[in-house]
């Protein structure tokens, strides 16, 4: 089978999707949503089909340029709880945004 640029991009997109799903599971999003892992994945898996349809510019995962990010809506996990699950360079996401609160920025 000849691998075209489109095939390679689709494969990379699916690999990136799986990496992000694994990260959500590892970070404890199912528990934060008060769902079993299986029920949590029922919310995420329909997005897999969309990955193939995305029209994205060339990506560079090694330099942190992601073609997409899976976002969990506030209905499943509050913004305050989600921020506590985020980690960047060894630091946890902040939730003190005085005078606003993280839940004041709803994900739509």
N, C-alpha and C positions, 0 to 999 in steps of 0.2 A: 504494500500500500504506500502510495506517495503522500507524504505529509505536506499539505499546503500551509501557507501562512494562516489562513482562516482556521484550519483544523488545529494548528498549534495554538492559536489564540483561544479557541473554544476549550481545548484541553487545559490550558493555563487558567482559564476562568473557572472551570469546574474544580480544579485543584485549589484555587484561591477560595472558592465558595466552601469547600470542605474544610479548609484550614480555619476559616472564620467560624464555621459551625462547631468544630472541635474546640476552639477557643471559648465560645459561649458556654459549651458544656463544662469545660474545665473550670471556668470562672464561677460556675454555680448558678447560671441563669434559670435553669428549670426550678431549682429550689426557691430562688428569689421570686419566681412567678407562681410559686405554690402549685407546680405541676410535676407530674412524672416526666422523666426524660422523653419517653415516647410521646406524651401529649404535647410537650414543648416542641418537639421536632415536627409535629403535625402543623404547627404555625409557621415553621421555617421552610420546610421542604417544598412547598409550592413555589418558592422563589427560585429553586434550582432550574426550573424550565425557563425563567426569565433571563438567566445568566447567558444562555445561548443567543438570546435576541438583543442583548445590549450592544449598542454601537459606542465603543469607547476608543479613545486615542491609544496609541502604543503605550504600554505600561512598563514600568521599571520597578518591580517588586524589591529588588536589591537596594534601591534608594528610597523606598517608602512611598512610591507612587502607586496607590491602589486604584483599580478600575471601578470599584464599588465597595460599599460597607454595609453589612447587614445591621439594621437598626431595629431594636426591640421597642415596640410602642409602649407608652405609659400605661395602657390598659393591662399589660402583662407585668411590667416591672416599672415601678415609679422612677422618675429621673434621679431622685435622691439615692435610691438603692442602686441604680445602674451606675451612678458616678462612683459609688463606693467599690464597685467591681472593676473599675478601670484602673490600669496601672501603666505608667509611662516612665521609662528610665528609672525604675525602682520606686517611683512615687505614686501614691494613691490619688485618684481623682478627688477634687475638692467639692464640698457641698455647701460651704459657707460663702454665699454670694450676696452679702448684705448690700443693699436693702432688699434684694430679691432672693427667692428660694429656687432651687433647681426645678421643682415642679411647676414653676411659673413659666417654664419654657417647654410647652407641650410639643411632642413629636407628632406631626400630622402626616 
